[in-house]
């Protein structure tokens, strides 16, 4: 009851005591692919807390985008995916007060963060993401299916990039899933 009352009064106080794996609602983004009913709340998974900051990753794959529409090699910071996250996604998902709570740029996980923060690989795409190009899945011999989402590893000289399933690499200009990751500052 105490935690629920805290969340009601100030959700960021509740976030300050959150544990790895807890979920937190922050921002909104189209998810059900029904544009007439507006955007839906974004659910995030708590990954870590460092000082007065908390690291979050979206619970679901929120969109389907190429890593780099130019299809050439380069870093995540120079990619069209990074440009999209910092502009179009940020403006669609967060109001000005929410943007002020985000510490640093909007990210996507890299390979080492995936294991360091124990990021769940298995994430379903939203209906919007599936309709917008996230249609690649990796099938395993035991009939499990995992949807693909980009990691921020630099692309290779062949214009390829890494996705979050073992060592799977694909063309950077293909549409794959996007799971944004953000640091939130807690006052």
N, CA and C atoms as an extended XYZ file, in Angstrom:
561
Properties=species:S:1:pos:R:3:atomname:S:1:resname:S:1:resid:I:1 pbc="F F F"
N         0.833       -1.192        0.000 N   UNK     1
C         0.000        0.000        0.000 CA  UNK     1
C         0.871        1.245        0.000 C   UNK     1
N         1.910        1.232        0.814 N   UNK     2
C         2.817        2.378        0.884 CA  UNK     2
C         3.438        2.668       -0.483 C   UNK     2
N         3.928        1.601       -1.155 N   UNK     3
C         4.546        1.775       -2.471 CA  UNK     3
C         3.525        2.290       -3.481 C   UNK     3
N         2.299        1.779       -3.461 N   UNK     4
C         1.275        2.236       -4.396 CA  UNK     4
C         0.945        3.704       -4.165 C   UNK     4
N         0.873        4.127       -2.902 N   UNK     5
C         0.625        5.533       -2.608 CA  UNK     5
C         1.774        6.407       -3.080 C   UNK     5
N         3.010        5.932       -2.913 N   UNK     6
C         4.171        6.674       -3.407 CA  UNK     6
C         4.106        6.817       -4.915 C   UNK     6
N         3.795        5.720       -5.605 N   UNK     7
C         3.722        5.754       -7.064 CA  UNK     7
C         2.673        6.742       -7.539 C   UNK     7
N         1.580        6.815       -6.801 N   UNK     8
C         0.495        7.728       -7.162 CA  UNK     8
C         0.941        9.180       -6.998 C   UNK     8
N         1.606        9.479       -5.869 N   UNK     9
C         2.034       10.846       -5.576 CA  UNK     9
C         3.250       11.266       -6.399 C   UNK     9
N         4.229       10.393       -6.513 N   UNK    10
C         5.450       10.702       -7.256 CA  UNK    10
C         6.067        9.403       -7.745 C   UNK    10
N         5.797        9.033       -8.989 N   UNK    11
C         6.303        7.751       -9.487 CA  UNK    11
C         7.827        7.638       -9.458 C   UNK    11
N         8.530        8.763       -9.487 N   UNK    12
C         9.991        8.698       -9.490 CA  UNK    12
C        10.550        8.295       -8.133 C   UNK    12
N         9.808        8.560       -7.051 N   UNK    13
C        10.233        8.084       -5.735 CA  UNK    13
C        10.164        6.562       -5.718 C   UNK    13
N         9.070        6.020       -6.247 N   UNK    14
C         8.939        4.563       -6.311 CA  UNK    14
C        10.035        3.963       -7.177 C   UNK    14
N        10.421        4.661       -8.239 N   UNK    15
C        11.481        4.166       -9.123 CA  UNK    15
C        12.807        4.088       -8.377 C   UNK    15
N        13.011        4.972       -7.405 N   UNK    16
C        14.280        4.983       -6.667 CA  UNK    16
C        14.477        3.720       -5.827 C   UNK    16
N        13.401        2.988       -5.539 N   UNK    17
C        13.547        1.739       -4.771 CA  UNK    17
C        13.250        0.511       -5.635 C   UNK    17
N        13.138        0.718       -6.922 N   UNK    18
C        12.834       -0.395       -7.832 CA  UNK    18
C        14.009       -1.361       -7.910 C   UNK    18
N        13.693       -2.601       -8.168 N   UNK    19
C        14.678       -3.670       -8.318 CA  UNK    19
C        14.809       -4.065       -9.787 C   UNK    19
N        15.906       -4.728      -10.128 N   UNK    20
C        16.099       -5.233      -11.486 CA  UNK    20
C        14.891       -6.072      -11.873 C   UNK    20
N        14.319       -5.778      -13.046 N   UNK    21
C        13.184       -6.540      -13.543 CA  UNK    21
C        11.834       -5.904      -13.260 C   UNK    21
N        11.789       -4.929      -12.326 N   UNK    22
C        10.535       -4.216      -12.086 CA  UNK    22
C        10.170       -3.425      -13.334 C   UNK    22
N         8.902       -3.108      -13.499 N   UNK    23
C         8.482       -2.312      -14.654 CA  UNK    23
C         8.075       -0.915      -14.202 C   UNK    23
N         8.187        0.020      -15.125 N   UNK    24
C         7.910        1.428      -14.859 CA  UNK    24
C         7.286        2.020      -16.112 C   UNK    24
N         6.231        2.812      -15.944 N   UNK    25
C         5.578        3.466      -17.080 CA  UNK    25
C         6.172        4.861      -17.237 C   UNK    25
N         6.638        5.168      -18.449 N   UNK    26
C         7.254        6.470      -18.706 CA  UNK    26
C         7.091        6.790      -20.186 C   UNK    26
N         6.448        7.888      -20.499 N   UNK    27
C         6.230        8.285      -21.881 CA  UNK    27
C         5.121        7.477      -22.522 C   UNK    27
N         4.895        7.737      -23.806 N   UNK    28
C         3.884        6.993      -24.568 CA  UNK    28
C         4.309        6.945      -26.032 C   UNK    28
N         3.859        5.900      -26.712 N   UNK    29
C         4.235        5.694      -28.102 CA  UNK    29
C         3.165        4.803      -28.736 C   UNK    29
N         2.925        4.959      -29.999 N   UNK    30
C         1.942        4.117      -30.688 CA  UNK    30
C         2.369        2.652      -30.567 C   UNK    30
N         1.432        1.797      -30.119 N   UNK    31
C         1.766        0.395      -29.938 CA  UNK    31
C         0.721       -0.561      -30.487 C   UNK    31
N        -0.554       -0.186      -30.436 N   UNK    32
C        -1.592       -1.126      -30.861 CA  UNK    32
C        -1.925       -1.014      -32.347 C   UNK    32
N        -1.235       -0.131      -33.051 N   UNK    33
C        -1.415        0.095      -34.487 CA  UNK    33
C        -2.813        0.620      -34.830 C   UNK    33
N        -3.469        1.214      -33.847 N   UNK    34
C        -4.751        1.863      -34.055 CA  UNK    34
C        -4.529        3.355      -33.798 C   UNK    34
N        -4.235        4.099      -34.844 N   UNK    35
C        -3.877        5.506      -34.702 CA  UNK    35
C        -5.027        6.355      -34.180 C   UNK    35
N        -6.252        5.899      -34.336 N   UNK    36
C        -7.408        6.699      -33.924 CA  UNK    36
C        -7.566        6.786      -32.407 C   UNK    36
N        -6.967        5.875      -31.647 N   UNK    37
C        -7.116        5.926      -30.186 CA  UNK    37
C        -5.907        6.532      -29.478 C   UNK    37
N        -4.983        7.089      -30.233 N   UNK    38
C        -3.815        7.742      -29.636 CA  UNK    38
C        -2.732        6.772      -29.215 C   UNK    38
N        -1.700        7.338      -28.612 N   UNK    39
C        -0.540        6.557      -28.172 CA  UNK    39
C        -0.843        5.821      -26.874 C   UNK    39
N        -0.114        4.745      -26.638 N   UNK    40
C        -0.254        3.960      -25.417 CA  UNK    40
C         0.961        4.208      -24.517 C   UNK    40
N         0.759        3.995      -23.204 N   UNK    41
C         1.854        4.147      -22.247 CA  UNK    41
C         3.000        3.208      -22.612 C   UNK    41
N         4.229        3.690      -22.431 N   UNK    42
C         5.415        2.866      -22.656 CA  UNK    42
C         5.810        2.192      -21.343 C   UNK    42
N         5.930        0.881      -21.368 N   UNK    43
C         6.402        0.127      -20.207 CA  UNK    43
C         7.885       -0.151      -20.365 C   UNK    43
N         8.624        0.096      -19.299 N   UNK    44
C        10.076       -0.079      -19.270 CA  UNK    44
C        10.441       -1.088      -18.197 C   UNK    44
N        11.546       -1.798      -18.409 N   UNK    45
C        12.084       -2.734      -17.425 CA  UNK    45
C        13.283       -2.067      -16.752 C   UNK    45
N        13.320       -2.102      -15.434 N   UNK    46
C        14.447       -1.561      -14.673 CA  UNK    46
C        15.624       -2.524      -14.820 C   UNK    46
N        16.774       -1.981      -15.249 N   UNK    47
C        17.977       -2.795      -15.419 CA  UNK    47
C        19.006       -2.557      -14.322 C   UNK    47
N        19.162       -1.294      -13.910 N   UNK    48
C        20.198       -0.971      -12.920 CA  UNK    48
C        19.919        0.386      -12.299 C   UNK    48
N        20.507        0.598      -11.130 N   UNK    49
C        20.461        1.903      -10.493 CA  UNK    49
C        21.887        2.270      -10.123 C   UNK    49
N        22.320        3.449      -10.538 N   UNK    50
C        23.650        3.951      -10.219 CA  UNK    50
C        23.501        5.376       -9.717 C   UNK    50
N        23.723        5.560       -8.430 N   UNK    51
C        23.560        6.879       -7.830 CA  UNK    51
C        22.120        7.337       -7.954 C   UNK    51
N        21.937        8.507       -8.557 N   UNK    52
C        20.580        9.046       -8.711 CA  UNK    52
C        20.013        8.782      -10.102 C   UNK    52
N        20.543        7.757      -10.789 N   UNK    53
C        20.039        7.412      -12.118 CA  UNK    53
C        19.604        5.955      -12.154 C   UNK    53
N        18.566        5.705      -12.979 N   UNK    54
C        18.061        4.345      -13.171 CA  UNK    54
C        18.075        4.050      -14.668 C   UNK    54
N        18.586        2.870      -15.033 N   UNK    55
C        18.651        2.444      -16.434 CA  UNK    55
C        17.416        1.619      -16.762 C   UNK    55
N        16.743        1.984      -17.855 N   UNK    56
C        15.517        1.312      -18.286 CA  UNK    56
C        15.633        0.881      -19.742 C   UNK    56
N        14.957       -0.214      -20.091 N   UNK    57
C        14.831       -0.648      -21.485 CA  UNK    57
C        13.354       -0.956      -21.724 C   UNK    57
N        12.873       -0.687      -22.931 N   UNK    58
C        11.462       -0.956      -23.198 CA  UNK    58
C        11.171       -2.441      -23.036 C   UNK    58
N        10.006       -2.708      -22.498 N   UNK    59
C         9.576       -4.090      -22.281 CA  UNK    59
C         9.362       -4.808      -23.614 C   UNK    59
N         8.878       -4.061      -24.606 N   UNK    60
C         8.606       -4.629      -25.922 CA  UNK    60
C         9.450       -3.958      -26.992 C   UNK    60
N         9.510       -4.588      -28.127 N   UNK    61
C        10.109       -3.975      -29.310 CA  UNK    61
C         9.092       -2.950      -29.798 C   UNK    61
N         9.483       -1.676      -29.857 N   UNK    62
C         8.503       -0.615      -30.106 CA  UNK    62
C         8.379       -0.202      -31.566 C   UNK    62
N         9.366       -0.534      -32.382 N   UNK    63
C         9.301       -0.122      -33.783 CA  UNK    63
C        10.239       -1.000      -34.601 C   UNK    63
N        10.133       -0.899      -35.908 N   UNK    64
C        11.026       -1.591      -36.822 CA  UNK    64
C        11.734       -0.555      -37.681 C   UNK    64
N        13.059       -0.491      -37.577 N   UNK    65
C        13.860        0.501      -38.300 CA  UNK    65
C        15.151       -0.140      -38.781 C   UNK    65
N        15.722        0.400      -39.864 N   UNK    66
C        17.061       -0.041      -40.247 CA  UNK    66
C        18.095        0.508      -39.261 C   UNK    66
N        19.204       -0.188      -39.106 N   UNK    67
C        20.303        0.324      -38.287 CA  UNK    67
C        20.908        1.533      -38.981 C   UNK    67
N        21.139        1.386      -40.271 N   UNK    68
C        21.704        2.486      -41.038 CA  UNK    68
C        21.151        2.419      -42.452 C   UNK    68
N        20.273        3.344      -42.786 N   UNK    69
C        19.639        3.347      -44.113 CA  UNK    69
C        20.650        3.523      -45.235 C   UNK    69
N        21.815        4.057      -44.895 N   UNK    70
C        22.866        4.234      -45.902 CA  UNK    70
C        23.483        2.896      -46.293 C   UNK    70
N        23.297        1.893      -45.420 N   UNK    71
C        23.790        0.551      -45.716 CA  UNK    71
C        25.293        0.430      -45.703 C   UNK    71
N        25.984        1.405      -45.127 N   UNK    72
C        27.444        1.321      -45.089 CA  UNK    72
C        27.913        1.107      -43.663 C   UNK    72
N        29.205        0.893      -43.502 N   UNK    73
C        29.733        0.673      -42.166 CA  UNK    73
C        29.785        1.997      -41.417 C   UNK    73
N        29.834        1.901      -40.116 N   UNK    74
C        29.891        3.083      -39.280 CA  UNK    74
C        29.459        2.748      -37.870 C   UNK    74
N        29.571        3.703      -37.010 N   UNK    75
C        29.227        3.489      -35.611 CA  UNK    75
C        27.752        3.757      -35.372 C   UNK    75
N        27.271        3.301      -34.217 N   UNK    76
C        25.896        3.573      -33.843 CA  UNK    76
C        25.656        5.079      -33.768 C   UNK    76
N        26.626        5.817      -33.239 N   UNK    77
C        26.434        7.265      -33.091 CA  UNK    77
C        26.247        7.960      -34.440 C   UNK    77
N        26.763        7.378      -35.516 N   UNK    78
C        26.609        7.963      -36.860 CA  UNK    78
C        25.466        7.330      -37.652 C   UNK    78
N        24.735        6.427      -37.038 N   UNK    79
C        23.700        5.673      -37.760 CA  UNK    79
C        22.401        6.460      -37.887 C   UNK    79
N        21.601        6.087      -38.873 N   UNK    80
C        20.279        6.707      -39.016 CA  UNK    80
C        19.352        6.255      -37.886 C   UNK    80
N        19.594        5.081      -37.300 N   UNK    81
C        18.803        4.628      -36.157 CA  UNK    81
C        19.013        5.573      -34.975 C   UNK    81
N        20.259        5.934      -34.699 N   UNK    82
C        20.545        6.869      -33.610 CA  UNK    82
C        19.901        8.227      -33.886 C   UNK    82
N        19.980        8.699      -35.099 N   UNK    83
C        19.348        9.981      -35.453 CA  UNK    83
C        17.838        9.909      -35.207 C   UNK    83
N        17.215        8.809      -35.588 N   UNK    84
C        15.781        8.626      -35.387 CA  UNK    84
C        15.427        8.616      -33.895 C   UNK    84
N        16.221        7.896      -33.085 N   UNK    85
C        15.954        7.824      -31.651 CA  UNK    85
C        16.011        9.202      -30.991 C   UNK    85
N        17.020        9.997      -31.360 N   UNK    86
C        17.221       11.296      -30.713 CA  UNK    86
C        16.210       12.345      -31.175 C   UNK    86
N        15.605       12.144      -32.336 N   UNK    87
C        14.676       13.163      -32.848 CA  UNK    87
C        13.245       12.642      -32.907 C   UNK    87
N        12.918       11.869      -33.920 N   UNK    88
C        11.534       11.438      -34.115 CA  UNK    88
C        10.986       10.639      -32.931 C   UNK    88
N        11.727        9.635      -32.479 N   UNK    89
C        11.243        8.833      -31.357 CA  UNK    89
C        11.114        9.685      -30.096 C   UNK    89
N        12.155       10.448      -29.766 N   UNK    90
C        12.126       11.284      -28.557 CA  UNK    90
C        10.947       12.243      -28.577 C   UNK    90
N        10.696       12.871      -29.711 N   UNK    91
C         9.595       13.836      -29.805 CA  UNK    91
C         8.230       13.159      -29.758 C   UNK    91
N         8.127       11.946      -30.273 N   UNK    92
C         6.857       11.224      -30.256 CA  UNK    92
C         6.578       10.601      -28.888 C   UNK    92
N         7.615       10.161      -28.190 N   UNK    93
C         7.428        9.385      -26.964 CA  UNK    93
C         7.400       10.211      -25.680 C   UNK    93
N         8.041       11.373      -25.671 N   UNK    94
C         8.205       12.105      -24.414 CA  UNK    94
C         7.787       13.565      -24.539 C   UNK    94
N         7.129       14.070      -23.488 N   UNK    95
C         6.850       15.504      -23.441 CA  UNK    95
C         8.093       16.201      -22.876 C   UNK    95
N         8.050       17.511      -22.770 N   UNK    96
C         9.228       18.273      -22.332 CA  UNK    96
C         9.647       17.916      -20.902 C   UNK    96
N         8.700       17.716      -19.996 N   UNK    97
C         9.035       17.338      -18.623 CA  UNK    97
C         9.710       15.970      -18.581 C   UNK    97
N         9.220       15.039      -19.389 N   UNK    98
C         9.825       13.703      -19.444 CA  UNK    98
C        11.223       13.768      -20.049 C   UNK    98
N        11.385       14.553      -21.104 N   UNK    99
C        12.720       14.703      -21.710 CA  UNK    99
C        13.726       15.232      -20.695 C   UNK    99
N        13.267       16.138      -19.813 N   UNK   100
C        14.158       16.714      -18.803 CA  UNK   100
C        14.630       15.661      -17.797 C   UNK   100
N        13.884       14.583      -17.621 N   UNK   101
C        14.264       13.506      -16.700 CA  UNK   101
C        15.264       12.528      -17.317 C   UNK   101
N        15.370       12.528      -18.651 N   UNK   102
C        16.278       11.599      -19.324 CA  UNK   102
C        17.694       12.137      -19.239 C   UNK   102
N        18.597       11.311      -18.751 N   UNK   103
C        19.993       11.690      -18.573 CA  UNK   103
C        20.811       11.145      -19.740 C   UNK   103
N        21.227       12.022      -20.634 N   UNK   104
C        22.020       11.600      -21.786 CA  UNK   104
C        21.146       11.206      -22.956 C   UNK   104
N        21.770       10.658      -23.983 N   UNK   105
C        21.017       10.295      -25.189 CA  UNK   105
C        20.193        9.023      -24.993 C   UNK   105
N        19.222        8.835      -25.871 N   UNK   106
C        18.470        7.579      -25.921 CA  UNK   106
C        19.388        6.564      -26.584 C   UNK   106
N        19.457        5.383      -26.032 N   UNK   107
C        20.417        4.362      -26.469 CA  UNK   107
C        19.706        3.106      -26.949 C   UNK   107
N        20.489        2.190      -27.481 N   UNK   108
C        20.107        0.791      -27.589 CA  UNK   108
C        21.262        0.008      -26.967 C   UNK   108
N        20.981       -1.146      -26.438 N   UNK   109
C        21.990       -1.920      -25.724 CA  UNK   109
C        23.090       -2.399      -26.659 C   UNK   109
N        24.282       -2.589      -26.085 N   UNK   110
C        25.332       -3.258      -26.834 CA  UNK   110
C        25.479       -4.680      -26.300 C   UNK   110
N        26.332       -5.454      -26.931 N   UNK   111
C        26.450       -6.877      -26.590 CA  UNK   111
C        26.867       -7.089      -25.139 C   UNK   111
N        27.819       -6.301      -24.633 N   UNK   112
C        28.260       -6.503      -23.249 CA  UNK   112
C        27.194       -6.057      -22.254 C   UNK   112
N        26.452       -4.989      -22.554 N   UNK   113
C        25.377       -4.552      -21.659 CA  UNK   113
C        24.277       -5.603      -21.572 C   UNK   113
N        24.062       -6.306      -22.682 N   UNK   114
C        23.026       -7.339      -22.700 CA  UNK   114
C        23.267       -8.352      -21.591 C   UNK   114
N        24.533       -8.746      -21.394 N   UNK   115
C        24.817       -9.706      -20.325 CA  UNK   115
C        25.062       -9.012      -18.987 C   UNK   115
N        25.739       -7.867      -18.971 N   UNK   116
C        26.008       -7.151      -17.717 CA  UNK   116
C        24.722       -6.818      -16.980 C   UNK   116
N        23.724       -6.313      -17.702 N   UNK   117
C        22.458       -5.917      -17.085 CA  UNK   117
C        21.391       -7.002      -17.169 C   UNK   117
N        21.789       -8.177      -17.643 N   UNK   118
C        20.869       -9.305      -17.732 CA  UNK   118
C        19.578       -8.915      -18.460 C   UNK   118
N        19.746       -8.355      -19.653 N   UNK   119
C        18.604       -7.901      -20.447 CA  UNK   119
C        17.920       -9.109      -21.080 C   UNK   119
N        16.628       -9.272      -20.854 N   UNK   120
C        15.926      -10.396      -21.476 CA  UNK   120
C        15.934      -10.274      -23.001 C   UNK   120
N        16.406      -11.302      -23.663 N   UNK   121
C        16.467      -11.295      -25.127 CA  UNK   121
C        15.072      -11.459      -25.716 C   UNK   121
N        14.250      -12.229      -25.051 N   UNK   122
C        12.922      -12.526      -25.567 CA  UNK   122
C        11.986      -11.353      -25.292 C   UNK   122
N        11.686      -10.599      -26.333 N   UNK   123
C        10.764       -9.463      -26.226 CA  UNK   123
C         9.854       -9.488      -27.442 C   UNK   123
N         8.577       -9.390      -27.202 N   UNK   124
C         7.616       -9.370      -28.301 CA  UNK   124
C         7.542       -7.982      -28.915 C   UNK   124
N         7.257       -7.898      -30.198 N   UNK   125
C         7.035       -6.585      -30.802 CA  UNK   125
C         5.610       -6.114      -30.524 C   UNK   125
N         5.432       -4.821      -30.478 N   UNK   126
C         4.082       -4.278      -30.415 CA  UNK   126
C         3.430       -4.502      -31.772 C   UNK   126
N         2.119       -4.373      -31.838 N   UNK   127
C         1.418       -4.513      -33.125 CA  UNK   127
C         1.920       -3.457      -34.110 C   UNK   127
N         2.204       -2.268      -33.601 N   UNK   128
C         2.720       -1.194      -34.453 CA  UNK   128
C         4.092       -1.570      -35.030 C   UNK   128
N         4.978       -2.116      -34.185 N   UNK   129
C         6.311       -2.510      -34.647 CA  UNK   129
C         6.215       -3.598      -35.707 C   UNK   129
N         5.355       -4.574      -35.479 N   UNK   130
C         5.181       -5.651      -36.455 CA  UNK   130
C         4.680       -5.102      -37.789 C   UNK   130
N         3.752       -4.190      -37.730 N   UNK   131
C         3.197       -3.596      -38.943 CA  UNK   131
C         4.198       -2.667      -39.631 C   UNK   131
N         5.149       -2.158      -38.860 N   UNK   132
C         6.104       -1.193      -39.381 CA  UNK   132
C         7.435       -1.839      -39.772 C   UNK   132
N         7.471       -3.123      -39.914 N   UNK   133
C         8.678       -3.750      -40.442 CA  UNK   133
C         9.373       -4.730      -39.544 C   UNK   133
N         8.969       -4.868      -38.277 N   UNK   134
C         9.607       -5.848      -37.402 CA  UNK   134
C         8.943       -7.189      -37.652 C   UNK   134
N         9.525       -7.935      -38.581 N   UNK   135
C         8.931       -9.216      -38.919 CA  UNK   135
C         9.960      -10.340      -38.946 C   UNK   135
N        11.150      -10.052      -38.471 N   UNK   136
C        12.187      -11.071      -38.466 CA  UNK   136
C        12.231      -11.782      -37.129 C   UNK   136
N        12.196      -13.079      -37.187 N   UNK   137
C        12.292      -13.889      -35.981 CA  UNK   137
C        13.370      -14.938      -36.196 C   UNK   137
N        14.005      -15.335      -35.110 N   UNK   138
C        15.020      -16.378      -35.153 CA  UNK   138
C        14.396      -17.627      -34.551 C   UNK   138
N        14.452      -18.727      -35.279 N   UNK   139
C        13.890      -19.983      -34.792 CA  UNK   139
C        15.025      -20.868      -34.296 C   UNK   139
N        14.787      -21.518      -33.175 N   UNK   140
C        15.780      -22.411      -32.612 CA  UNK   140
C        15.304      -23.849      -32.777 C   UNK   140
N        16.240      -24.807      -32.725 N   UNK   141
C        15.871      -26.217      -32.950 CA  UNK   141
C        14.775      -26.729      -32.023 C   UNK   141
N        14.665      -26.148      -30.830 N   UNK   142
C        13.621      -26.618      -29.911 CA  UNK   142
C        12.298      -25.871      -30.135 C   UNK   142
N        12.165      -25.253      -31.304 N   UNK   143
C        10.933      -24.599      -31.750 CA  UNK   143
C        10.609      -23.295      -31.012 C   UNK   143
N        11.587      -22.755      -30.298 N   UNK   144
C        11.375      -21.428      -29.711 CA  UNK   144
C        11.627      -20.370      -30.783 C   UNK   144
N        10.925      -19.280      -30.679 N   UNK   145
C        11.102      -18.178      -31.609 CA  UNK   145
C        11.413      -16.917      -30.821 C   UNK   145
N        12.421      -16.189      -31.260 N   UNK   146
C        12.757      -14.914      -30.647 CA  UNK   146
C        12.706      -13.836      -31.716 C   UNK   146
N        12.043      -12.723      -31.411 N   UNK   147
C        12.028      -11.597      -32.331 CA  UNK   147
C        13.372      -10.902      -32.273 C   UNK   147
N        13.801      -10.363      -33.380 N   UNK   148
C        15.111       -9.724      -33.451 CA  UNK   148
C        15.017       -8.242      -33.104 C   UNK   148
N        16.074       -7.736      -32.467 N   UNK   149
C        16.193       -6.304      -32.192 CA  UNK   149
C        17.660       -5.918      -32.216 C   UNK   149
N        17.902       -4.690      -32.658 N   UNK   150
C        19.267       -4.212      -32.881 CA  UNK   150
C        20.058       -4.052      -31.592 C   UNK   150
N        21.351       -4.349      -31.673 N   UNK   151
C        22.333       -3.960      -30.669 CA  UNK   151
C        23.170       -2.831      -31.272 C   UNK   151
N        23.871       -2.090      -30.445 N   UNK   152
C        24.572       -0.903      -30.942 CA  UNK   152
C        26.000       -1.160      -31.415 C   UNK   152
N        26.378       -2.420      -31.593 N   UNK   153
C        27.717       -2.704      -32.097 CA  UNK   153
C        27.921       -2.020      -33.436 C   UNK   153
N        29.111       -1.530      -33.644 N   UNK   154
C        29.434       -0.896      -34.917 CA  UNK   154
C        29.207       -1.873      -36.051 C   UNK   154
N        28.808       -1.337      -37.159 N   UNK   155
C        28.633       -2.184      -38.324 CA  UNK   155
C        29.990       -2.586      -38.879 C   UNK   155
N        30.015       -3.653      -39.623 N   UNK   156
C        31.254       -4.129      -40.215 CA  UNK   156
C        31.519       -3.408      -41.524 C   UNK   156
N        32.634       -3.698      -42.110 N   UNK   157
C        32.964       -3.064      -43.391 CA  UNK   157
C        32.026       -3.519      -44.496 C   UNK   157
N        31.278       -4.587      -44.259 N   UNK   158
C        30.312       -5.071      -45.246 CA  UNK   158
C        28.950       -4.391      -45.094 C   UNK   158
N        28.834       -3.420      -44.165 N   UNK   159
C        27.554       -2.760      -43.951 CA  UNK   159
C        26.582       -3.617      -43.184 C   UNK   159
N        27.095       -4.406      -42.232 N   UNK   160
C        26.255       -5.292      -41.439 CA  UNK   160
C        26.215       -4.810      -39.988 C   UNK   160
N        25.197       -5.242      -39.248 N   UNK   161
C        25.074       -4.888      -37.835 CA  UNK   161
C        24.584       -6.083      -37.047 C   UNK   161
N        24.766       -6.030      -35.741 N   UNK   162
C        24.459       -7.151      -34.851 CA  UNK   162
C        23.070       -7.007      -34.246 C   UNK   162
N        22.380       -8.131      -34.116 N   UNK   163
C        21.094       -8.161      -33.424 CA  UNK   163
C        21.237       -9.001      -32.159 C   UNK   163
N        20.252       -8.952      -31.295 N   UNK   164
C        20.353       -9.505      -29.942 CA  UNK   164
C        20.172      -11.009      -29.837 C   UNK   164
N        20.649      -11.783      -30.762 N   UNK   165
C        20.528      -13.236      -30.710 CA  UNK   165
C        21.859      -13.855      -31.074 C   UNK   165
N        22.497      -14.447      -30.097 N   UNK   166
C        23.824      -15.045      -30.230 CA  UNK   166
C        24.726      -14.135      -31.047 C   UNK   166
N        25.256      -14.587      -32.147 N   UNK   167
C        26.148      -13.757      -32.960 CA  UNK   167
C        25.533      -13.417      -34.301 C   UNK   167
N        24.236      -13.303      -34.340 N   UNK   168
C        23.518      -13.035      -35.579 CA  UNK   168
C        23.838      -11.634      -36.096 C   UNK   168
N        24.252      -11.556      -37.357 N   UNK   169
C        24.585      -10.287      -38.007 CA  UNK   169
C        23.804      -10.224      -39.309 C   UNK   169
N        23.299       -9.042      -39.639 N   UNK   170
C        22.521       -8.885      -40.856 CA  UNK   170
C        22.824       -7.538      -41.495 C   UNK   170
N        22.290       -7.323      -42.694 N   UNK   171
C        22.477       -6.041      -43.383 CA  UNK   171
C        21.917       -4.908      -42.546 C   UNK   171
N        22.688       -3.842      -42.414 N   UNK   172
C        22.275       -2.730      -41.560 CA  UNK   172
C        21.123       -1.923      -42.144 C   UNK   172
N        20.810       -2.119      -43.425 N   UNK   173
C        19.689       -1.368      -44.002 CA  UNK   173
C        18.379       -2.149      -43.975 C   UNK   173
N        18.370       -3.339      -43.348 N   UNK   174
C        17.127       -4.087      -43.161 CA  UNK   174
C        16.408       -3.557      -41.932 C   UNK   174
N        15.081       -3.627      -41.938 N   UNK   175
C        14.314       -3.221      -40.760 CA  UNK   175
C        14.336       -4.350      -39.743 C   UNK   175
N        14.763       -4.014      -38.545 N   UNK   176
C        14.753       -4.934      -37.403 CA  UNK   176
C        14.138       -4.201      -36.226 C   UNK   176
N        13.906       -4.920      -35.155 N   UNK   177
C        13.269       -4.340      -33.981 CA  UNK   177
C        14.144       -3.340      -33.250 C   UNK   177
N        13.475       -2.384      -32.585 N   UNK   178
C        14.161       -1.368      -31.794 CA  UNK   178
C        13.606       -1.389      -30.372 C   UNK   178
N        14.520       -1.541      -29.406 N   UNK   179
C        14.186       -1.471      -27.974 CA  UNK   179
C        15.017       -0.356      -27.354 C   UNK   179
N        14.467        0.840      -27.279 N   UNK   180
C        15.228        1.948      -26.699 CA  UNK   180
C        15.597        1.683      -25.239 C   UNK   180
N        16.695        2.312      -24.835 N   UNK   181
C        17.194        2.201      -23.474 CA  UNK   181
C        17.537        3.631      -23.015 C   UNK   181
N        17.129        3.987      -21.788 N   UNK   182
C        17.359        5.343      -21.286 CA  UNK   182
C        17.812        5.305      -19.835 C   UNK   182
N        18.558        6.332      -19.459 N   UNK   183
C        18.874        6.600      -18.048 CA  UNK   183
C        17.916        7.692      -17.595 C   UNK   183
N        17.248        7.488      -16.471 N   UNK   184
C        16.342        8.469      -15.882 CA  UNK   184
C        17.005        9.015      -14.617 C   UNK   184
N        16.988       10.331      -14.467 N   UNK   185
C        17.516       10.953      -13.244 CA  UNK   185
C        16.385       11.053      -12.222 C   UNK   185
N        16.700       10.626      -11.011 N   UNK   186
C        15.726       10.691       -9.908 CA  UNK   186
C        16.141       11.842       -9.009 C   UNK   186
N        15.252       12.785       -8.784 N   UNK   187
C        15.553       13.929       -7.906 CA  UNK   187
C        15.478       13.518       -6.455 C   UNK   187
